[in-house]
Amino acid sequence: MNEKAPYRYYLAESEIPKYWYNLRADMKSLPDPIINPATLSPLKTEELYPVFTELSSQLEMDNTTRYIEIPDEVRDMYKIYRPSPLTRAYNLERVLDTPAKIYFKFEGNNTSGSHKLNSAIAQAYNAKVQGLKGLTTETGAGQWGTALSEACAYFGIPLIIYMVKVSYNQKPYRKEVMRTFGSEVIPSPSTSTEAGRRIIAANPETGGSLGCAISEAVEKAVTTEGYKYVLGSVMNHVLVHQSIIGLETKLAMEKLGVYPDVIVGCAGGGSNLGGLIAPFAQDKILGKANPRIIAVEPASCPSLTRGKYAYDFCDTGKITPMAKMYTLGCEYIPSPNHAGGLRYHGMSPILSKLYHDGYMEAISAEQTKVFEAAVMFSKYETILPAPESAHAIRGAIDEALKCKETGEAKTILFGLTGTGYFDMNAYASYLDGKMTDYVPTDEDLKAAFEKLPKVNL
């Protein structure tokens, strides 16, 4: 690439992809099927209809359609904030004194402040097409809840959000943004559902988890006429929607004449990482290129690096279907001092399969190291990253420093999933020297592993 290339490179509006990409159509070995916990048999598409919208259910089970046309109404809303910029981190390269070339795809240039809007728009549209009365969902740090609130407001659909209690308390202004868009926000676990009441009875002081919030949101959806539940990560259809990130990135890099040697993404449930890597993973699977793909997850919630590859429930209340994934056990709840998001106990079945089959790597990072990277990035690239995104920054910095040691001028790409303006309590904790790291012991993890469902297919 010419060193005079711009810091930020934007595709033209006309170049926004017209199709999402479904990586499963090219995988040599597919993820194991989602199963019905009552029968332990693979789910049929129609069995998802009581919980999810029909269009999302159909896409969830589609293993063969490579490209899915993006509806015009969805693409019209995409045009409000897409294409998102591909940025060369020249200043970060300089301060690291690395020969590496560092690029990042920035998904925070929208009111929700994150990549989550890419799937939120699609799923709200699906609800509109089906004529639903409303939707329910969960949110952890708040990005997904904010994004879906924005999308539901656009399409005129009521929304009920169960927000992980510790985040609800840590990030009150994120809650107010959701309410501004018209959503009802409930701290989870709550007394408004049977699942919530059971969780509180078992652990009255719990700060909650995404698994808890999912249980409540699903229960609320199936017990409320005309409502369905939507999920912002993990599921196959969500990764398809998020493929727009990788498709735009690959096209922009092609126009700049570069290709990534290393791709780094933060990993919680898997939506951002899955979307970023989709077309590059296609190249790797088909033998066209061989980029290293690195997932970076929090040391306090290390599903890939320390989890079990097994069937597990997607929620703490054990009312959802079961998926085979890397998991810490659906009853695992991260320490309350964990401020970096990425709190989900499991990992996307697609990414779990890619990791299991050796197509990608995974590392974990303590949150103090993550915030150290976030502060450095903020100073030199003038963007305040979300703590989740900072996991990817940490991974990219470490790879760039390896290049400094070896002298290799590798091209590093990472996903900057969003901004951190609602995470200032966490930043203050780090800057004041009060932030501590929590890494679960083997004994901590063993307790949840022992409760994994026994499934033999």
Phi and psi in degrees as a GROMACS rama.xvg file:
@    title "Ramachandran Plot"
@    xaxis  label "Phi"
@    yaxis  label "Psi"
@TYPE xy
-65.2791  129.589  ASN-2
-64.9746  -13.375  GLU-3
-89.7761  7.3379  LYS-4
-61.8048  154.017  ALA-5
-67.4645  154.805  PRO-6
-60.6622  -47.693  TYR-7
-117.033  132.141  ARG-8
-119.349  124.353  TYR-9
-111.514  133.319  TYR-10
-70.8246  164.456  LEU-11
-76.5815  156.19  ALA-12
-56.5828  -36.0124  GLU-13
-66.6076  -14.3896  SER-14
-95.0177  1.60461  GLU-15
-57.0374  129.296  ILE-16
-53.6332  142.334  PRO-17
-94.5894  -9.647  LYS-18
-134.781  142.853  TYR-19
-82.6191  160.26  TRP-20
-113.896  132.698  TYR-21
-105.645  100.101  ASN-22
-61.2217  -28.1528  LEU-23
-58.9633  -27.4714  ARG-24
-65.7221  -19.1633  ALA-25
-112.694  -5.30554  ASP-26
-69.281  133.11  MET-27
-71.6489  -27.6744  LYS-28
-135.69  116.758  SER-29
-78.8046  156.087  LEU-30
-58.6949  150.193  PRO-31
-62.7819  151.624  ASP-32
-67.1599  151.703  PRO-33
-67.0371  140.19  ILE-34
-122.923  153.753  ILE-35
-77.7783  120.865  ASN-36
-65.5312  -21.0637  PRO-37
-79.4949  -38.2157  ALA-38
-107.281  -15.2275  THR-39
58.8106  26.8272  LEU-40
-107.697  151.727  SER-41
-56.9848  137.415  PRO-42
-69.9504  145.066  LEU-43
-95.0432  156.294  LYS-44
-53.6966  -44.7861  THR-45
-67.0493  -19.7827  GLU-46
-71.9615  -14.8348  GLU-47
-86.0543  -16.9482  LEU-48
-59.7503  -34.9825  TYR-49
-63.6037  -20.2072  PRO-50
-107.109  -49.6193  VAL-51
-105.048  163.982  PHE-52
-63.9085  155.783  THR-53
-65.51  -41.7054  GLU-54
-66.4092  -39.4861  LEU-55
-65.6919  -39.7182  SER-56
-62.6195  -43.1517  SER-57
-64.3913  -41.0055  GLN-58
-69.7961  -33.8949  LEU-59
-58.1429  -36.2747  GLU-60
-97.8373  2.18921  MET-61
-85.6769  108.992  ASP-62
-102.434  2.37341  ASN-63
-122.319  -27.2418  THR-64
-78.754  113.519  THR-65
-72.21  -44.3911  ARG-66
-124.461  131.332  TYR-67
-115.297  123.905  ILE-68
-63.9862  134.693  GLU-69
-83.6843  122.169  ILE-70
-57.1245  147.775  PRO-71
-57.9618  -41.0903  ASP-72
-64.7663  -33.9879  GLU-73
-70.329  -44.9562  VAL-74
-65.2632  -33.3548  ARG-75
-62.6078  -40.6538  ASP-76
-72.3627  -34.7164  MET-77
-54.6729  -36.3779  TYR-78
-65.6589  -15.8829  LYS-79
-65.1307  -32.1499  ILE-80
-135.661  -2.17673  TYR-81
-114.115  156.129  ARG-82
-69.3939  149.557  PRO-83
-90.5945  154.951  SER-84
-77.8418  145.255  PRO-85
-99.0685  123.08  LEU-86
-118.41  137.361  THR-87
-91.9024  122.067  ARG-88
-85.0074  66.011  ALA-89
-58.5944  -43.2097  TYR-90
-68.2293  -38.5775  ASN-91
-65.4192  -41.8391  LEU-92
-57.274  -42.7926  GLU-93
-65.0164  -47.4605  ARG-94
-69.4192  -28.3085  VAL-95
-80.5292  -13.9527  LEU-96
53.4773  48.5853  ASP-97
-112.095  145.281  THR-98
-77.4041  -7.95756  PRO-99
-67.1472  150.514  ALA-100
-103.736  120.906  LYS-101
-110.804  124.016  ILE-102
-119.24  149.952  TYR-103
-140.354  144.715  PHE-104
-96.8256  115.328  LYS-105
-96.7525  116.307  PHE-106
-105.334  15.4931  GLU-107
-96.8596  5.28138  GLY-108
-85.5868  53.1339  ASN-109
-151.005  166.433  ASN-110
-61.1192  -32.4454  THR-111
-71.0772  -20.8951  SER-112
78.1532  14.9825  GLY-113
-157.406  176.118  SER-114
-70.305  -15.0306  HIS-115
-58.7493  -25.2023  LYS-116
-62.0399  -27.1431  LEU-117
-58.7536  -40.2544  ASN-118
-89.1118  -31.4325  SER-119
-58.7068  -43.3372  ALA-120
-61.3006  -46.4132  ILE-121
-62.5516  -42.1676  ALA-122
-75.1701  -33.9101  GLN-123
-66.7652  -38.6546  ALA-124
-60.6677  -43.7464  TYR-125
-58.9437  -39.0434  ASN-126
-66.213  -38.8179  ALA-127
-64.4891  -44.6954  LYS-128
-59.709  -37.0398  VAL-129
-81.2187  -9.70785  GLN-130
73.1982  33.6614  GLY-131
-73.593  156.095  LEU-132
-82.1163  -24.8876  LYS-133
-179.823  175.939  GLY-134
-132.363  158.198  LEU-135
-126.138  155.016  THR-136
-159.784  177.343  THR-137
-121.007  163.414  GLU-138
-151.035  147.263  THR-139
-96.9016  -91.0642  GLY-140
-68.3271  -20.0034  ALA-141
116.495  -10.4997  GLY-142
-63.5621  -44.9448  GLN-143
-65.982  -43.9955  TRP-144
-60.5982  -39.1943  GLY-145
-65.7764  -44.6436  THR-146
-63.1278  -46.2606  ALA-147
-68.3277  -33.4465  LEU-148
-60.2451  -44.0544  SER-149
-62.9054  -45.2138  GLU-150
-68.0642  -40.5991  ALA-151
-66.9018  -36.0436  CYS-152
-62.4577  -40.7986  ALA-153
-61.6678  -41.2063  TYR-154
-97.0425  1.61087  PHE-155
71.9413  41.6412  GLY-156
-117.929  123.839  ILE-157
-61.4899  148.81  PRO-158
-141.264  133.416  LEU-159
-113.584  127.069  ILE-160
-119.537  128.975  ILE-161
-99.5669  114.29  TYR-162
-104.668  130.218  MET-163
-48.9916  126.358  VAL-164
-56.4448  -42.283  LYS-165
-63.6897  -36.6414  VAL-166
-73.2938  -37.735  SER-167
-54.3645  -40.3264  TYR-168
-80.4174  -36.352  ASN-169
-75.0608  -28.727  GLN-170
-129.054  66.0299  LYS-171
-63.9275  -29.997  PRO-172
-74.8802  -27.7894  TYR-173
-62.8126  -40.5152  ARG-174
-59.9666  -40.3196  LYS-175
-69.5039  -30.4872  GLU-176
-64.1272  -43.6437  VAL-177
-60.3562  -43.6529  MET-178
-65.4865  -35.0866  ARG-179
-59.9501  -36.6631  THR-180
-80.6038  -0.150863  PHE-181
102.098  5.70921  GLY-182
-84.5156  152.56  SER-183
-93.0475  129.182  GLU-184
-119.837  124.767  VAL-185
-122.3  128.848  ILE-186
-69.4635  136.098  PRO-187
-119.389  137.313  SER-188
-75.9421  149.813  PRO-189
-125.696  175.205  SER-190
-94.7497  9.36648  THR-191
-85.9344  -7.50541  SER-192
-134.417  158.148  THR-193
-64.3406  -41.2776  GLU-194
-60.6721  -43.5412  ALA-195
-63.5871  -41.6743  GLY-196
-64.8685  -37.7139  ARG-197
-64.895  -42.4495  ARG-198
-65.6965  -41.9139  ILE-199
-65.4664  -40.1666  ILE-200
-62.0895  -38.4095  ALA-201
-75.4736  -31.4681  ALA-202
-147.874  83.2941  ASN-203
-59.2959  -25.8716  PRO-204
-96.5477  6.8745  GLU-205
-60.8246  142.507  THR-206
-89.5821  -0.851183  GLY-207
86.8852  175.064  GLY-208
-156.406  169.475  SER-209
-63.0851  -36.1983  LEU-210
-60.2764  -40.8358  GLY-211
-62.096  -47.8542  CYS-212
-65.6343  -36.2906  ALA-213
-61.5264  -45.0974  ILE-214
-55.3009  -45.4484  SER-215
-68.047  -42.2645  GLU-216
-66.2888  -39.7275  ALA-217
-65.3528  -45.8702  VAL-218
-59.2939  -43.5147  GLU-219
-62.6639  -38.6961  LYS-220
-67.2927  -46.2545  ALA-221
-76.2897  -12.652  VAL-222
-105.804  6.15888  THR-223
-120.984  118.617  THR-224
-58.7301  131.941  GLU-225
80.983  5.94614  GLY-226
-107.387  149.5  TYR-227
-132.335  164.366  LYS-228
-102.208  142.547  TYR-229
-128.584  145.885  VAL-230
-119.237  143.306  LEU-231
-98.4486  0.628985  GLY-232
-156.858  -174.52  SER-233
70.6675  -53.4824  VAL-234
-68.8519  153.705  MET-235
-58.6695  -44.1065  ASN-236
-66.3444  -29.5935  HIS-237
-67.3592  -42.4128  VAL-238
-64.329  -32.9782  LEU-239
-63.0648  -47.855  VAL-240
-58.5427  -40.7721  HIS-241
-75.2547  -7.86506  GLN-242
-61.6885  -16.0113  SER-243
-60.1507  -28.7013  ILE-244
-62.5778  -53.5778  ILE-245
-67.0966  -37.0012  GLY-246
-63.0674  -45.1694  LEU-247
-63.6893  -42.1983  GLU-248
-61.6122  -46.7097  THR-249
-63.563  -42.2003  LYS-250
-63.0548  -43.9054  LEU-251
-63.612  -41.6978  ALA-252
-67.2145  -36.5773  MET-253
-61.7342  -40.9096  GLU-254
-69.7956  -24.2178  LYS-255
-90.1058  -6.19504  LEU-256
76.6941  31.0989  GLY-257
-130.613  161.057  VAL-258
-144.349  136.869  TYR-259
-72.9777  135.255  PRO-260
-83.0122  -32.3001  ASP-261
-134.568  132.67  VAL-262
-121.02  126.568  ILE-263
-123.431  134.06  VAL-264
-143.936  149.794  GLY-265
-71.9404  150.518  CYS-266
-133.947  114.88  ALA-267
-118.112  -81.6338  GLY-268
-95.6481  -26.1186  GLY-269
119.631  0.497818  GLY-270
-68.2089  -47.0005  SER-271
-66.8126  -48.795  ASN-272
-60.7639  -44.8347  LEU-273
-61.6527  -38.6409  GLY-274
-70.648  -41.0105  GLY-275
-64.4687  -43.0372  LEU-276
-87.0877  -11.6153  ILE-277
-46.4748  -58.6517  ALA-278
-71.7578  -24.2193  PRO-279
-76.9358  -36.3978  PHE-280
-65.3638  -34.6104  ALA-281
-58.6062  -46.6913  GLN-282
-58.6756  -41.1312  ASP-283
-68.1134  -44.6566  LYS-284
-63.2976  -40.3481  ILE-285
-85.1662  0.0493403  LEU-286
78.4046  18.5214  GLY-287
-85.1569  -24.505  LYS-288
-159.936  169.723  ALA-289
-139.51  58.9786  ASN-290
-69.146  145.785  PRO-291
-76.4487  133.693  ARG-292
-116.383  122.241  ILE-293
-123.175  120.988  ILE-294
-92.8499  132.702  ALA-295
-115.548  120.356  VAL-296
-122.49  162.685  GLU-297
-72.2379  141.779  PRO-298
-63.7981  -22.471  ALA-299
-84.1331  -11.645  SER-300
-142.069  65.723  CYS-301
-92.3516  69.945  PRO-302
-64.6762  -42.8469  SER-303
-74.2337  -47.1336  LEU-304
-78.1198  -23.0353  THR-305
-134.782  3.16792  ARG-306
-83.4856  177.489  GLY-307
-103.809  141.579  LYS-308
-88.6871  99.1201  TYR-309
-157.678  164.4  ALA-310
-70.8439  137.844  TYR-311
-153.6  158.745  ASP-312
-70.9686  149.987  PHE-313
-85.7278  -3.70877  CYS-314
-138.749  159.473  ASP-315
-70.2256  -33.0055  THR-316
-77.27  -6.13874  GLY-317
60.852  45.3646  LYS-318
-116.187  -4.63189  ILE-319
-93.3088  166.811  THR-320
-60.2304  164.834  PRO-321
-103.62  141.884  MET-322
-125.867  146.897  ALA-323
-86.1142  120.067  LYS-324
-158.927  168.801  MET-325
-75.5096  124.757  TYR-326
-143.333  152.288  THR-327
-97.5707  3.1422  LEU-328
97.9229  134.186  GLY-329
-65.6567  -14.5842  CYS-330
-94.0314  1.1275  GLU-331
-71.9968  130.682  TYR-332
-124.778  121.648  ILE-333
-60.356  156.162  PRO-334
-58.026  141.631  SER-335
-60.0898  -21.505  PRO-336
-79.7639  -3.29008  ASN-337
-76.2002  117.152  HIS-338
-109.324  1.24212  ALA-339
-96.8018  12.0739  GLY-340
70.5878  -158.476  GLY-341
54.5903  50.7481  LEU-342
-93.6161  0.966911  ARG-343
-73.403  144.308  TYR-344
-76.5501  -16.6359  HIS-345
-127.965  -173.257  GLY-346
-135.447  146.608  MET-347
-40.9568  132.147  SER-348
-56.2659  -34.954  PRO-349
-65.3344  -49.6537  ILE-350
-67.9162  -35.7216  LEU-351
-59.8819  -41.8892  SER-352
-68.4222  -42.2945  LYS-353
-61.3184  -41.2197  LEU-354
-66.8894  -44.3148  TYR-355
-62.6918  -34.1977  HIS-356
-90.2432  3.43007  ASP-357
86.7303  13.7866  GLY-358
-84.0986  -15.2532  TYR-359
-144.707  162.3  MET-360
-110.838  169.195  GLU-361
-146.431  140.677  ALA-362
-135.239  161.154  ILE-363
-120.166  156.485  SER-364
-138.725  137.244  ALA-365
-69.8692  149.271  GLU-366
-67.6643  -28.5351  GLN-367
-65.1004  -36.4766  THR-368
-69.6138  -34.9699  LYS-369
-65.3697  -46.083  VAL-370
-71.0113  -29.7395  PHE-371
-58.4067  -44.3977  GLU-372
-66.7107  -38.8443  ALA-373
-61.916  -43.0704  ALA-374
-66.5106  -42.8679  VAL-375
-59.8902  -47.0511  MET-376
-61.3734  -43.2922  PHE-377
-58.2351  -43.874  SER-378
-64.8467  -38.6997  LYS-379
-102.36  -20.3927  TYR-380
-114.678  1.83824  GLU-381
57.8897  28.5013  THR-382
-125.24  129.854  ILE-383
-86.7884  108.696  LEU-384
-82.4924  151.753  PRO-385
-63.8195  148.342  ALA-386
-55.1347  -36.6151  PRO-387
-59.4581  -48.9602  GLU-388
-60.2522  -33.52  SER-389
-64.8262  -20.2883  ALA-390
-63.1388  -41.5427  HIS-391
-67.8146  -37.979  ALA-392
-60.7648  -43.3845  ILE-393
-57.4412  -46.5383  ARG-394
-64.0771  -40.1301  GLY-395
-67.2485  -41.2973  ALA-396
-61.2626  -44.6458  ILE-397
-62.845  -38.8065  ASP-398
-67.3373  -38.3797  GLU-399
-65.9203  -36.4701  ALA-400
-68.9848  -32.4008  LEU-401
-63.807  -38.6727  LYS-402
-64.14  -35.294  CYS-403
-61.51  -39.1942  LYS-404
-70.6129  -38.5329  GLU-405
-92.5907  -18.5951  THR-406
81.8865  8.36127  GLY-407
-81.4417  132.508  GLU-408
-94.7015  63.7286  ALA-409
-74.2996  154.772  LYS-410
-97.4847  119.076  THR-411
-111.096  130.449  ILE-412
-119.278  132.824  LEU-413
-135.832  159.966  PHE-414
-96.5433  120.746  GLY-415
-97.3959  97.3216  LEU-416
-72.4492  -25.0559  THR-417
175.858  -175.553  GLY-418
-98.3955  161.74  THR-419
-114.663  27.4268  GLY-420
-69.3955  -17.659  TYR-421
-98.6246  10.9962  PHE-422
-114.562  25.4292  ASP-423
-70.3021  -24.0272  MET-424
-62.3754  -40.1112  ASN-425
-68.6818  -42.2581  ALA-426
-61.9809  -41.2893  TYR-427
-62.3195  -40.6918  ALA-428
-59.8679  -42.1143  SER-429
-68.6625  -47.666  TYR-430
-67.3413  -28.6135  LEU-431
-86.5648  1.76526  ASP-432
73.8808  19.1458  GLY-433
-98.4495  -12.04  LYS-434
-71.7467  134.935  MET-435
-122.427  160.158  THR-436
-100.891  142.552  ASP-437
-125.998  124.1  TYR-438
-121.187  117.332  VAL-439
-62.5288  143.045  PRO-440
-78.1351  166.899  THR-441
-59.6186  -34.8498  ASP-442
-67.5461  -38.5402  GLU-443
-58.4732  -44.8194  ASP-444
-73.2642  -34.2522  LEU-445
-59.638  -38.2374  LYS-446
-58.8517  -41.4783  ALA-447
-76.5671  -36.4957  ALA-448
-60.7076  -37.2766  PHE-449
-65.4321  -17.7059  GLU-450
-99.1308  5.749  LYS-451
-61.5596  141.582  LEU-452
-63.9036  147.582  PRO-453
-90.7824  107.787  LYS-454
-128.222  126.93  VAL-455
-129.722  102.338  ASN-456
